[in-house]
Amino acid sequence: MRIDDPAPRSPAPAGFALFALGFRPLYLLAAAFAALAVPLWALQFAGVLPGPGLLWHAHEMLFGYAFGIIAGFLLTAVRAWTARDTPTGAPLAVIAGLWLAARIAGYASPLAGVILDALFAVAVACGIGGPLVRSGNRRNWFFIPLVLALGAASVAFLRLPATGLAVALDLVLFIMAVMGGRVIPAFTNNAVAGANARRNAWLERSALGSVLLLLVCDAFQLHIASGAVALVAAVLHAARLALWSPWSTRTRPILWILHASYAWIAVHLALRGLDLFVAVAPGLATHALTVGAIGGLTLGMITRTARGHTGRPLQVGSVEVLAYVLVQLAAIVRVLLPIVFPGAYAALIGLSAALWCAAFALYVWVYAPFLARPRLDGKPG
């Protein structure tokens, strides 16, 4: 495998730019939180530390980490989509502060945490909604209710944790499926000559529709129906990925991380569907989505977009490649190895947590200076 080592670095520009655009504070905060929160949970699971327990872990990795990355991405992408400003400076600092306050408060008081999560969701929805509506960018208006729905799911989690978690997972899955279809084949064709990554209109609609149908089934707790839908969805998403020419990206880490991580969506859906016929531990399907798909896709995107929006080449070096490998190994250890070695379940959770922690710690180590300093090319953002 070839590693695309970045071009020689220019001297880092002076100044502080952490609140120049949405991706900067939220990527940094969410990645640092990912590196700290998962090993903290693993120590709680092992009985080494006291703590709020499983529900806190489930809530925080979804509404903390994943929602933080989604918000940072949207607050950045909407500016590019609309050519209109999204929050920067003090307003962006307030949004990031709400996210951080929710993480701190939620550890001691779930009620305080979800209230702050709801305020964060409203702030992000306003931050992207204004530019989208004023610009007439109807194609992306649906992100406004999706963001608000995530905030509502966090509140629902307090009283109906199973339903709130299932709905939120499906919402994040839908966002990843939409954005994956938009960017993964395009990135592949732009970077790999002759890749011929393509999209089939019927397959695209069917794959996205299957996720929305799954969301409805989960919202109404239709377990048998959701399993059947998940099986069909697994086939649709696997076929979708196959059309994107994943093998052609094997020598380009900044691309293969996206393809490999999207494959975990099909694994997640297949495990959910197989539970209709054979008992599958629910944590395996969930972590195929959260560790493999969410962890891998977000890590791939926050390296790529951070490089692009700080004026750096869209190439990664050995440290980033190591982080990509570590997050994929974390998923394999958390999802697949327990099937083969069920007696080692507790040890595998600890190992997966260590691999995950290392992956995101590497990101913070490399990218914190990029995110805090102005762009190399002197442009705003």
C-alpha positions in Angstrom: 0.0 0.0 0.0 1.3 3.4 -0.9 1.2 6.1 1.7 0.6 9.6 0.3 3.0 11.5 2.4 2.2 15.2 2.5 4.2 17.7 0.6 6.9 19.5 2.7 5.2 21.8 5.2 5.3 25.6 4.9 6.0 27.5 8.1 2.8 27.6 10.1 1.1 31.0 10.0 0.9 33.0 13.2 -2.4 33.8 14.8 -5.4 32.1 16.4 -8.2 30.9 14.1 -10.0 28.3 16.2 -13.3 30.1 15.7 -12.9 31.0 12.1 -15.2 28.3 10.8 -17.4 25.6 12.3 -15.2 22.6 11.6 -12.3 24.0 13.7 -13.6 23.9 17.3 -16.1 21.1 16.9 -13.7 18.7 15.2 -11.1 19.3 17.8 -13.5 19.1 20.8 -15.2 16.0 19.4 -12.0 14.1 18.6 -10.5 14.9 22.0 -13.7 13.8 23.6 -13.7 10.5 21.6 -10.1 9.8 22.7 -11.1 10.3 26.4 -14.6 9.1 26.8 -14.3 5.6 25.3 -11.4 4.5 27.6 -13.2 6.1 30.5 -16.2 3.9 29.7 -14.0 0.9 29.3 -12.6 1.4 32.8 -16.1 1.8 34.2 -17.2 -1.4 32.4 -14.2 -3.2 33.9 -15.1 -2.0 37.4 -11.9 0.1 37.8 -13.7 3.4 38.0 -17.2 4.4 39.2 -19.4 6.2 36.7 -22.8 6.8 35.2 -22.7 3.6 33.2 -23.9 2.2 29.9 -26.6 4.7 29.1 -24.1 7.6 29.5 -21.7 5.9 27.2 -24.4 5.3 24.5 -25.7 8.8 24.8 -22.4 10.6 24.7 -20.8 8.8 21.8 -23.9 9.4 19.7 -25.1 12.8 20.8 -21.7 14.0 21.9 -19.1 12.7 19.5 -21.2 12.0 16.3 -23.4 15.0 16.6 -20.5 17.3 17.3 -18.7 16.1 14.1 -21.9 16.4 12.0 -22.5 19.9 13.3 -18.9 21.0 12.5 -19.2 19.5 9.0 -22.6 21.2 8.3 -21.5 24.6 9.7 -18.6 24.4 7.2 -20.3 22.8 4.2 -23.3 25.1 4.2 -21.0 28.1 3.7 -19.6 26.3 0.6 -23.0 25.2 -0.6 -24.6 28.6 -0.3 -21.8 31.2 -0.5 -23.3 32.7 2.7 -21.6 33.0 6.0 -22.2 30.5 8.8 -21.4 31.4 12.4 -17.9 32.4 13.2 -16.2 34.2 16.1 -18.3 34.7 19.2 -21.5 33.0 17.9 -19.4 29.9 16.9 -17.7 30.0 20.3 -21.2 29.9 21.9 -22.2 26.9 19.8 -19.1 25.1 20.7 -19.5 26.1 24.4 -23.0 24.6 24.4 -21.6 21.3 23.1 -18.9 21.3 25.7 -21.2 22.3 28.5 -23.6 19.4 27.6 -20.7 16.9 27.9 -19.6 18.2 31.3 -23.1 18.7 32.7 -24.4 15.4 31.3 -21.8 13.3 33.3 -23.4 14.4 36.6 -27.0 15.3 35.5 -28.6 13.6 32.4 -31.4 16.2 32.5 -29.0 19.2 32.3 -27.1 17.4 29.6 -30.1 16.9 27.3 -31.4 20.4 27.8 -28.0 21.7 26.7 -28.0 19.2 23.8 -31.4 20.6 22.7 -30.1 24.2 22.8 -27.0 23.1 20.8 -29.3 21.5 18.2 -31.4 24.7 17.9 -28.2 26.8 17.6 -26.8 24.6 14.9 -30.1 24.5 13.0 -30.3 28.3 13.1 -26.6 28.5 12.0 -27.2 26.4 8.9 -30.8 27.3 8.4 -30.4 31.0 7.8 -27.9 30.6 4.9 -29.8 27.7 3.4 -33.2 29.5 3.4 -31.8 32.9 2.3 -29.9 31.3 -0.6 -32.8 29.2 -1.7 -30.7 26.0 -1.4 -33.8 23.7 -1.2 -31.7 20.6 -1.9 -30.2 20.8 1.5 -33.0 22.2 3.6 -33.7 18.7 5.0 -30.6 19.0 7.1 -32.4 21.6 9.3 -35.1 19.2 10.5 -32.5 16.4 10.8 -30.4 18.4 13.2 -33.5 19.3 15.2 -34.6 15.7 15.2 -31.2 14.7 16.7 -31.7 17.2 19.5 -35.2 15.9 20.1 -33.9 12.3 20.2 -31.4 13.3 22.9 -34.3 14.6 25.0 -36.4 11.4 24.3 -33.4 9.3 25.3 -33.9 10.5 28.9 -37.3 8.8 29.2 -37.2 6.2 26.4 -33.5 5.3 26.0 -33.9 2.3 23.7 -36.2 4.2 21.3 -34.3 7.4 21.5 -31.0 5.6 20.8 -32.5 3.6 17.9 -34.0 6.6 16.2 -30.8 8.7 16.6 -28.7 5.9 15.2 -30.9 5.7 12.2 -30.8 9.5 11.8 -27.0 9.5 11.8 -27.0 6.5 9.5 -29.2 8.4 7.0 -26.9 11.5 7.2 -23.9 9.2 6.4 -25.7 7.5 3.6 -26.7 10.7 2.0 -23.3 12.3 2.3 -21.5 9.1 1.4 -23.4 8.9 -1.8 -22.6 12.5 -2.7 -18.9 12.5 -1.9 -17.4 9.0 -2.0 -17.9 8.2 -5.7 -17.0 11.8 -6.6 -13.8 11.8 -4.6 -12.9 8.4 -6.1 -13.3 9.5 -9.7 -11.5 12.8 -9.1 -8.4 11.0 -7.6 -8.2 7.7 -9.4 -8.0 7.7 -13.2 -10.3 5.2 -14.7 -12.0 4.3 -11.4 -15.5 4.6 -13.0 -17.3 4.9 -9.6 -20.9 5.4 -10.5 -24.3 5.8 -9.0 -27.5 4.1 -10.1 -30.6 6.3 -9.5 -32.9 3.5 -8.6 -30.4 2.0 -6.2 -29.6 5.3 -4.6 -33.3 6.0 -3.9 -33.9 2.5 -2.7 -30.9 2.5 -0.3 -31.8 5.8 1.2 -35.5 4.9 1.4 -34.6 1.7 3.2 -32.9 3.7 6.0 -36.0 6.0 6.3 -38.2 2.9 6.5 -36.0 1.4 9.1 -36.2 4.7 11.1 -40.0 4.5 11.1 -40.0 0.8 12.2 -37.6 1.7 15.0 -39.6 4.7 16.1 -42.7 2.5 16.5 -40.6 -0.5 17.9 -41.7 -2.8 15.1 -38.8 -5.2 15.8 -39.7 -8.0 13.3 -40.3 -5.4 10.5 -37.1 -3.6 11.3 -35.1 -6.8 11.0 -36.6 -7.6 7.6 -36.0 -4.1 6.4 -32.4 -4.2 7.7 -31.7 -7.4 5.7 -32.9 -5.8 2.4 -31.1 -2.6 3.3 -27.8 -4.5 3.8 -28.0 -5.8 0.2 -28.9 -2.4 -1.2 -26.0 -0.7 0.6 -23.5 -3.4 -0.3 -24.5 -3.1 -3.9 -24.3 0.7 -3.7 -20.7 0.5 -2.4 -19.7 -2.0 -5.0 -20.6 0.5 -7.8 -18.3 3.1 -6.2 -15.2 1.0 -7.2 -13.7 0.5 -3.7 -10.8 -1.7 -4.8 -9.5 1.1 -7.0 -8.7 3.1 -3.9 -6.6 0.5 -2.1 -3.4 2.6 -2.6 -4.9 5.9 -1.5 -5.6 5.9 2.3 -7.6 9.1 2.3 -10.1 7.3 0.0 -10.0 3.7 1.2 -10.9 4.8 4.7 -14.2 6.1 3.4 -14.9 2.9 1.4 -13.9 0.5 4.2 -16.0 2.4 6.7 -19.0 2.6 4.5 -18.8 -1.3 4.3 -19.5 -1.4 8.0 -23.0 0.0 7.3 -23.8 -3.1 5.3 -22.4 -5.2 8.2 -24.5 -3.3 10.7 -27.7 -3.9 8.7 -26.9 -7.5 8.0 -26.3 -8.2 11.7 -29.6 -6.6 12.6 -31.4 -8.6 10.0 -29.7 -11.9 10.9 -31.1 -11.6 14.4 -34.4 -12.7 12.9 -33.0 -16.1 12.4 -30.1 -16.6 14.9 -29.5 -14.7 18.1 -27.0 -11.9 17.5 -25.9 -9.8 20.5 -27.4 -6.4 19.8 -24.2 -4.7 20.8 -22.4 -6.2 17.8 -24.8 -4.6 15.3 -24.7 -1.3 17.1 -21.0 -1.2 17.3 -20.6 -2.1 13.6 -22.4 1.2 13.0 -20.8 3.3 15.8 -17.2 2.1 15.7 -16.8 0.9 12.1 -19.0 3.2 10.1 -19.4 6.4 12.3 -15.9 6.2 13.7 -14.2 5.4 10.4 -16.2 7.7 8.1 -15.9 10.7 10.5 -12.2 10.1 11.0 -11.8 10.0 7.2 -13.8 13.1 6.7 -12.4 15.2 9.5 -8.9 14.6 8.1 -9.9 15.4 4.6 -12.0 18.5 5.3 -9.6 19.8 7.8 -6.8 19.6 5.3 -8.9 21.1 2.5 -10.2 24.0 4.6 -6.8 24.9 6.1 -5.2 25.1 2.7 -3.2 21.9 2.9 -2.8 19.1 0.3 -5.4 16.4 0.3 -2.8 13.8 1.2 -2.2 12.0 4.4 1.0 10.8 6.0 1.9 7.7 8.0 0.3 9.0 11.3 -3.1 9.5 9.7 -2.8 6.1 8.0 -2.0 4.5 11.4 -5.1 6.2 12.8 -7.2 4.8 10.0 -5.9 1.3 10.6 -6.4 1.6 14.3 -10.1 2.6 14.0 -10.8 -0.3 11.6 -9.0 -2.7 14.0 -11.1 -1.3 16.8 -14.3 -2.2 14.9 -13.0 -5.7 14.1 -12.1 -6.3 17.7 -15.4 -4.9 19.0 -17.7 -6.5 16.4 -16.2 -9.6 14.8 -13.9 -11.1 17.4 -16.6 -11.6 20.1 -18.4 -13.9 17.6 -15.3 -16.1 17.5 -14.1 -15.7 21.1 -17.2 -15.0 23.2 -15.4 -15.8 26.4 -13.0 -12.9 25.8 -15.7 -10.3 25.5 -14.6 -8.1 28.4 -11.0 -8.2 27.3 -12.0 -7.4 23.7 -14.0 -4.3 24.8 -10.9 -3.0 26.6 -8.7 -3.7 23.5 -11.1 -2.0 21.2 -11.3 1.0 23.4 -7.5 1.3 23.5 -7.4 1.1 19.7 -10.1 3.7 19.3 -8.4 6.0 21.8 -5.1 5.8 20.0 -6.7 6.6 16.6 -8.4 9.8 17.9 -5.4 10.8 20.0 -3.3 10.7 16.9 -5.8 13.0 15.1 -5.7 15.5 17.9 -1.9 15.4 18.0 -1.5 16.1 14.3 -4.5 18.4 13.7 -4.8 20.6 16.8 -2.2 23.0 15.4 -3.9 23.0 12.0 -7.3 23.7 13.5 -6.1 26.5 15.8 -4.0 28.4 13.2 -5.0 30.4 10.1 -5.1 28.8 6.7 -1.8 28.4 4.9 -3.0 30.3 1.9 -4.2 33.3 3.9 -7.9 32.8 2.8 -10.7 33.3 5.4 -12.0 30.2 7.1 
